[in-house]
Amino acid sequence: MNGITAQDRRWLRAAIELSRLSPLSPTHYAVGAIILDRHGIALATGYTGETDPHYHAEEAALAKLAGRADLDLSEATIYTSMEPCTARRSRPDPCTDLLLDAGVARVVLALREPLLFADCDGVETLRGGGVDVVEISELGPLVTAINAHVLGVADRPRNDR
Protein backbone atom coordinates (compact mmCIF):
# COMPACT_ATOMS: atom_id res chain seq x y z
CA MET A 1 0.00 0.00 0.00
CA ASN A 2 2.51 2.61 1.25
CA GLY A 3 0.36 5.63 0.21
CA ILE A 4 -0.31 8.46 2.65
CA THR A 5 -3.97 9.27 3.21
CA ALA A 6 -5.77 12.11 4.98
CA GLN A 7 -6.67 9.55 7.66
CA ASP A 8 -2.97 8.75 8.11
CA ARG A 9 -2.19 12.41 8.73
CA ARG A 10 -5.10 12.82 11.15
CA TRP A 11 -4.28 9.72 13.22
CA LEU A 12 -0.55 10.45 13.26
CA ARG A 13 -1.26 13.97 14.52
CA ALA A 14 -3.45 12.39 17.22
CA ALA A 15 -0.56 10.09 18.23
CA ILE A 16 1.77 13.09 18.35
CA GLU A 17 -0.70 14.95 20.59
CA LEU A 18 -0.98 11.87 22.81
CA SER A 19 2.80 11.91 23.28
CA ARG A 20 2.42 15.17 25.22
CA LEU A 21 1.03 13.09 28.12
CA SER A 22 4.38 11.31 28.55
CA PRO A 23 6.14 12.27 31.77
CA LEU A 24 9.26 14.25 30.92
CA SER A 25 12.47 12.41 31.59
CA PRO A 26 16.06 12.93 30.47
CA THR A 27 16.27 9.18 29.85
CA HIS A 28 13.47 8.66 27.30
CA TYR A 29 11.54 10.21 24.46
CA ALA A 30 7.90 11.26 24.72
CA VAL A 31 6.09 9.06 22.19
CA GLY A 32 2.42 8.41 21.48
CA ALA A 33 0.87 5.44 19.67
CA ILE A 34 -2.61 4.53 18.46
CA ILE A 35 -3.62 1.13 17.05
CA LEU A 36 -6.46 1.04 14.50
CA ASP A 37 -8.21 -2.02 13.13
CA ARG A 38 -8.74 -2.57 9.41
CA HIS A 39 -11.94 -0.50 9.54
CA GLY A 40 -10.17 2.54 10.99
CA ILE A 41 -11.53 2.04 14.50
CA ALA A 42 -9.15 2.83 17.36
CA LEU A 43 -8.43 -0.30 19.40
CA ALA A 44 -5.89 1.07 21.88
CA THR A 45 -3.66 4.01 22.65
CA GLY A 46 -0.45 4.31 24.60
CA TYR A 47 2.25 6.77 25.48
CA THR A 48 5.70 6.49 26.96
CA GLY A 49 5.53 5.91 30.71
CA GLU A 50 1.73 5.65 30.75
CA THR A 51 1.41 2.61 33.02
CA ASP A 52 5.04 1.91 33.85
CA PRO A 53 8.04 4.26 33.71
CA HIS A 54 9.81 1.83 31.38
CA TYR A 55 6.94 1.19 28.96
CA HIS A 56 7.29 2.59 25.47
CA ALA A 57 4.20 3.90 23.68
CA GLU A 58 3.77 0.93 21.34
CA GLU A 59 4.27 -1.48 24.24
CA ALA A 60 1.64 0.33 26.34
CA ALA A 61 -0.90 0.21 23.50
CA LEU A 62 -0.25 -3.46 22.74
CA ALA A 63 -0.50 -4.36 26.45
CA LYS A 64 -4.09 -3.08 26.46
CA LEU A 65 -4.93 -5.65 23.79
CA ALA A 66 -3.18 -8.59 25.48
CA GLY A 67 -5.33 -11.60 26.15
CA ARG A 68 -7.83 -10.86 23.38
CA ALA A 69 -7.65 -14.15 21.51
CA ASP A 70 -10.29 -12.95 19.04
CA LEU A 71 -8.19 -9.98 17.96
CA ASP A 72 -6.49 -10.17 14.57
CA LEU A 73 -3.96 -7.38 13.95
CA SER A 74 -2.90 -8.67 10.53
CA GLU A 75 -4.68 -5.72 8.90
CA ALA A 76 -4.13 -3.23 11.73
CA THR A 77 -2.16 0.00 11.58
CA ILE A 78 -0.23 1.56 14.43
CA TYR A 79 0.39 5.30 14.34
CA THR A 80 3.44 6.18 16.38
CA SER A 81 5.08 9.54 16.69
CA MET A 82 8.58 8.04 16.63
CA GLU A 83 10.19 5.02 15.00
CA PRO A 84 9.70 1.84 17.06
CA CYS A 85 12.89 0.83 18.88
CA THR A 86 15.11 -2.11 18.01
CA ALA A 87 17.23 -2.00 21.17
CA ARG A 88 16.53 -1.00 24.75
CA ARG A 89 18.05 -1.32 28.18
CA SER A 90 14.91 -1.20 30.32
CA ARG A 91 12.97 -4.18 28.89
CA PRO A 92 13.83 -7.46 27.20
CA ASP A 93 11.83 -6.94 23.98
CA PRO A 94 12.18 -3.95 21.68
CA CYS A 95 9.00 -2.50 20.21
CA THR A 96 9.78 -3.76 16.71
CA ASP A 97 9.75 -7.34 18.04
CA LEU A 98 6.49 -6.70 19.91
CA LEU A 99 4.86 -5.33 16.75
CA LEU A 100 6.13 -8.19 14.60
CA ASP A 101 4.97 -10.77 17.18
CA ALA A 102 1.54 -9.12 17.34
CA GLY A 103 1.25 -9.32 13.54
CA VAL A 104 0.64 -5.61 12.97
CA ALA A 105 0.46 -5.02 9.22
CA ARG A 106 1.29 -1.34 8.96
CA VAL A 107 3.24 1.30 10.89
CA VAL A 108 2.91 5.04 10.25
CA LEU A 109 5.49 7.29 11.91
CA ALA A 110 6.64 10.90 11.89
CA LEU A 111 10.26 10.76 13.04
CA ARG A 112 13.02 8.19 12.94
CA GLU A 113 14.64 7.72 16.33
CA PRO A 114 17.59 10.09 16.73
CA LEU A 115 20.94 8.51 17.52
CA LEU A 116 20.94 9.41 21.21
CA PHE A 117 19.98 6.44 23.38
CA ALA A 118 20.42 3.58 20.92
CA ASP A 119 21.27 2.82 17.32
CA CYS A 120 17.78 2.14 15.97
CA ASP A 121 16.87 0.53 12.67
CA GLY A 122 13.17 0.04 13.33
CA VAL A 123 11.99 0.99 9.85
CA GLU A 124 14.32 -1.52 8.19
CA THR A 125 13.55 -4.23 10.76
CA LEU A 126 9.81 -3.86 10.31
CA ARG A 127 10.04 -3.77 6.52
CA GLY A 128 12.25 -6.85 6.65
CA GLY A 129 9.47 -8.54 8.64
CA GLY A 130 6.90 -7.75 5.96
CA VAL A 131 5.35 -4.69 7.63
CA ASP A 132 4.27 -1.76 5.45
CA VAL A 133 6.04 1.27 6.96
CA VAL A 134 4.98 4.79 6.04
CA GLU A 135 6.91 7.88 7.10
CA ILE A 136 5.23 11.27 7.20
CA SER A 137 8.41 13.20 7.81
CA GLU A 138 6.85 16.68 7.52
CA LEU A 139 5.28 16.00 10.95
CA GLY A 140 8.71 15.16 12.40
CA PRO A 141 9.40 18.72 13.63
CA LEU A 142 6.37 18.46 15.94
CA VAL A 143 7.87 15.34 17.52
CA THR A 144 11.27 17.01 17.80
CA ALA A 145 9.73 20.00 19.59
CA ILE A 146 7.83 17.78 22.03
CA ASN A 147 11.10 16.00 22.79
CA ALA A 148 13.05 19.19 23.46
CA HIS A 149 13.77 17.86 26.96
CA VAL A 150 16.17 15.27 25.51
CA LEU A 151 17.04 16.71 22.12
CA GLY A 152 18.07 20.16 23.32
CA VAL A 153 15.50 22.02 21.23
CA ALA A 154 14.64 25.52 22.47
CA ASP A 155 11.08 24.85 23.60
CA ARG A 156 8.35 22.26 23.97
CA PRO A 157 5.13 23.78 22.58
CA ARG A 158 1.93 22.58 24.21
CA ASN A 159 -0.28 22.93 21.14
CA ASP A 160 0.77 22.72 17.48
CA ARG A 161 -2.62 22.81 15.79
GIFENLIN-V380620 format. One record per backbone hydrogen bond with DSSP energy under -1.0 kcal/mol. CO is the residue of the C=O (numbers start at 1). NH is the residue of the N-H. If there is no record, write none. Layout:
CO;NH, CO;NH
This chain:
5;9, 6;10, 7;11, 8;12, 9;13, 10;14, 11;15, 12;16, 13;17, 14;18, 15;19, 17;20, 18;21, 19;22, 31;48, 32;81, 33;46, 34;79, 35;43, 35;44, 36;77, 37;40, 41;37, 44;35, 46;33, 47;50, 52;55, 55;49, 56;60, 57;61, 58;62, 59;63, 60;64, 62;65, 65;68, 67;69, 68;71, 73;76, 73;105, 76;106, 77;36, 78;108, 79;34, 81;111, 85;96, 94;98, 95;99, 96;100, 97;101, 98;102, 99;104, 105;132, 106;78, 107;134, 108;80, 109;136, 111;83, 114;116, 121;125, 122;126, 123;127, 124;128, 125;129, 126;131, 127;130, 132;107, 134;109, 136;139, 137;140, 139;142, 139;143, 140;144, 141;145, 142;146, 143;147, 145;148, 147;150, 147;151, 148;152
